[in-house]
């Protein structure tokens, strides 16, 4: 039976609060039937009990964007606390003065800078000394000494950016009461999240245990720094939970000072103490089961996630809600290429005039380590457009070798495709041959083995985009960021007839150059310049970078 997906838990006394079905719910910590606390039916996140357990603060999108609200648990009265207008808002908890700690990027010059604000129940807003943060935890010892733990604001949590080790990972900082901040784990490259104190021990979430190549499948788990609040040195982190791929990542862990609660794959888990054993909370929701989704193509155009029109203009391959169809434009049925509810396909592309199409699929396959659903390229014969039998099995290539494929483009002849992957790789993948000579007159025997991958380059500053072949299939051009992701882009081109194709800069990267389109002798693209630019892309030798004219990039 399908169960609701439970997220963002927080515990107080004998109750646990969480989010499900776009509302905040309460349930007994011992398990059992939950009841709906809010009826906003709008995305909600990060509910947090007040220290005395009489109120609960949370974030809701019911007014169109995320703002903080507080609800009285005695009578359910809800009122809005903030009018910040940010795109990212989260409730971190409550301070000793009874104010709600809200982190928001409102007014920040960069979307990841969620600055912490202390919001009183009377609406007053102050900005404490924390600055941008994704988590704050205060500890007060018996001698009155305060130790503050803080994790810096990041871009994505571990569950969204698994095993990330880059410079935007959240970092743990400690102030031992002197007003000076220090990094207790300066050599850790993994992100650290969800700090909270259990006695004098600091608990946090991290996938720091994932190391390559022997432990690449390690999940984000809870770790503890025993005695950090009272000691003068930083102890070695101790792993507190051992969740595997079967349980998934520890996500959004919170605490009431003695117990820790989190969610993994839609289930809530509770740890009663640092020496305890995690247990799953068996919670039942009524009236919150996932409902059937009515998908009407005529009224849900946004669900079309891929479209490739054939050279005649008579039919298209359409990607829609994880499926792929061959659709004629004037009459006739829409024929399903992939319509398996257990498989998701995307990025449909026509392989030239071969009567075939290729999609990215997550269909399961068997490996030496068990079942894998890593991306693969799958070639399908188009009904009525191919000489292949409609019953012929699709061919699958490059399974697990490309990472997560973000963009796909096919050469005019359909003999190869360009793939851009999540890790910045730009790759060329050979496609299966059709009967007869190639478009350039060469024999199929000279072709490379289908599925052969040729690396062309790598984007080191974010996601590359818009791979485009020249009409003769000799050149591939794409747009690659040169600074912050979504900022300046440059065009790069590779000569695919070269012995070792490699990326060559076509523009300087001083502007936002994107969406290249190739004619036979020139490339045209969109740019943040004041006019559209063209550059030759088919010189007698490999393209080289030349100095731009004055005032142009």
Beta strands, then each sheet from edge to edge (+ up, - down):
strand 1: 7-12
strand 2: 15-20
strand 3: 23-28
strand 4: 32-33
strand 5: 35-36
strand 6: 44-49
strand 7: 55-60
strand 8: 67-72
strand 9: 78-80
strand 10: 89-94
strand 11: 100-104
strand 12: 115-119
strand 13: 125-126
strand 14: 133-140
strand 15: 146-152
strand 16: 172-175
strand 17: 181-182
strand 18: 193-198
strand 19: 201-206
strand 20: 221-225
strand 21: 238-239
strand 22: 251-255
strand 23: 260-264
strand 24: 267-271
strand 25: 279-280
strand 26: 283-284
strand 27: 304-309
strand 28: 315-320
strand 29: 323-328
strand 30: 334-338
strand 31: 345-350
strand 32: 356-361
strand 33: 365-367
strand 34: 370-372
strand 35: 376-381
strand 36: 395-397
strand 37: 405-410
strand 38: 416-421
strand 39: 425-430
strand 40: 453-458
strand 41: 465-469
strand 42: 475-481
strand 43: 489-495
strand 44: 503-505
strand 45: 514-518
strand 46: 522-526
strand 47: 533-536
sheet 1: 1+ 2- 3+ 5-
sheet 2: 4+ 26+
sheet 3: 6+ 7- 8+ 9-
sheet 4: 10+ 11- 12+ 13-
sheet 5: 14+ 15- 16+ 17-
sheet 6: 18+ 19- 20+ 21-
sheet 7: 22+ 23- 24+ 25-
sheet 8: 27+ 28- 29+ 30-
sheet 9: 31+ 32- 35+ 36-
sheet 10: 33+ 34-
sheet 11: 37+ 38- 39+ 40-
sheet 12: 41+ 42- 43+ 44-
sheet 13: 45+ 46- 47+
end
